[in-house]
Amino acid sequence: MPLAGDLRTLLRFSGFRRLLAVRLLSQLADGVFQVALAAHVVFSPEEETSPAAIASAMAVLLLPYSLLGPFAGVLLDRWRRRQVLLFGNLLRAVLALGTAALILGAVPDWLFYLSALSVTAVNRFILAGLSASLPRVVDDERLVIANSLSPTAGTVAAASGGGVAFVVRLLVPGGSASDALVVTVAATVYLLAGLASLRMARDALGPEPARVQPRFGAAVAGTARGLLEGLRHVAERRTAARTLASMALMRFCYGALTVMVLMLCRYSWANGADGAGSGSGGDAADDGLKWLGAAVAVSAVGFLVAALITPWAVARVGQLGWIAACAGAAAVLEPLLGLLFAPVPMMAAAFVLGVVTQGAKITTDTAVQSSVDDAYRGRVFALYDMLFNVAFVGAAAVAALVLPHDGQSPLLVVGVAGIYLSVAVAMTRFRRSRSIA
């Protein structure tokens, strides 16, 4: 198969293999850490979770450090990216251990969230650095394949980390001690990710010193101006701008459906309709976590399928055509499966959304990477990441207004399908206009 040959060729790049190893370990730890947080915040039998509470938690964990994205980009375009991957993961290991200690102690919620926020904030540098470094370790010819394999493999690693967290919880008693142990496992993997980055030379990932803005203070002070310039830079490249806007809307849809699935797992699919049912509160929470684990697993399979088929699809229908196809498929299949609000159809919907979301993201990553200079790539991807998180939190806020306690909202499912349909139509029209031009 041509794809298998391309993948074998890509893995011959030693720099790519080493960067991929850092990504896999880093995102594996992310998956472990995120499931530990979900178990402690959403599925704790002592807590009564609501859509508004989930939205608030997402806002606390995502918005503050998303707004720091532009500043992260300024630093990322000045610091050696290898050093960012090294010290960023080591710092997360230390912060995660602190979070584990807070889980065991009787501390106010705001202190726990602040600690968790500190761990996830460093992720802003890590993920942007990984994306900005990718063109430094592969040639232009294989950048699409690299964008298919690397971020998708990272997403699968994150899902696998969730699986590791579930296994740990099965092996030890439930409660705060179990959650703290899972967080400690995440800290250990963060440490391994940092050590793995030492296999690359300090300057291997850039940026080139000659292309970096010389005055740090001026760069920080002029961040707002730089953002406007970056936005104009992207706006001049119509394909990149359209794909970014489309991906933000699809991310919004994914965020709204994520909150819905969390509520379904917590209350509709646990033991009894209210999560207490015939079993104890702890049994109901564990049952809900199993459904969440299944949703994460099938979605990860969808991500993997997207990585395999996206290069083939883009080669045949183009970037715009593939994004339109992904959005169109979601517009049709998401309501057909989601309106049943039953576990098995919803697992099928999770697979479909994994394919279409990751397929569109791979295409968007390639469009953005191909359109910006290396000296600005860190800032652009920090902004890209910020846009994603703001869309995700915005979706959670909307879901909090729409969702009932059990998560079953036909209005939300139909509304999300409408957004997918609008993306498919817009991208199809833009593709035709480009063909005519």
Secondary structure, DSSP 8 states (H G I E B T S, - for coil): -HHHHHHHHHTT-HHHHHHHHHHHHHHHHHHHHHHHHHHHHTS-TTS---HHHHHHHHHHHHHHHHHTHHHHHHHHTTS-HHHHHHHHHHHHHHHHHHHHHHHHS---HHHHHHHHHHHHHHHHHHHHHHHHHGGGTS-GGGHHHHHHHHHHHHHHHHHHHHHHHHHHHHHS-SSHHHHHHHHHHHHHHHHHHHHHGGGS-TTTT---GGGS-S-HHHHHHTHHHHHHHHHHHHHTSHHHHHHHHHHHHHHHHHHHHHHHHHHIIIIISSSSTTS-TTS-HHHHHHHHHHHHHHHHHHHHHHHHHHHHHHHHHHHHHHHHHHHHHHHHHHHHHHHHHHTT--HHHHHHHHHHHHHHHHHHHHHHHHHHHTTS-HHHHHHHHHHHHHHHHHHHHHHHHHHHHH--TT---HHHHHHHHHHHHHHHHHHHHHHHHHHH-
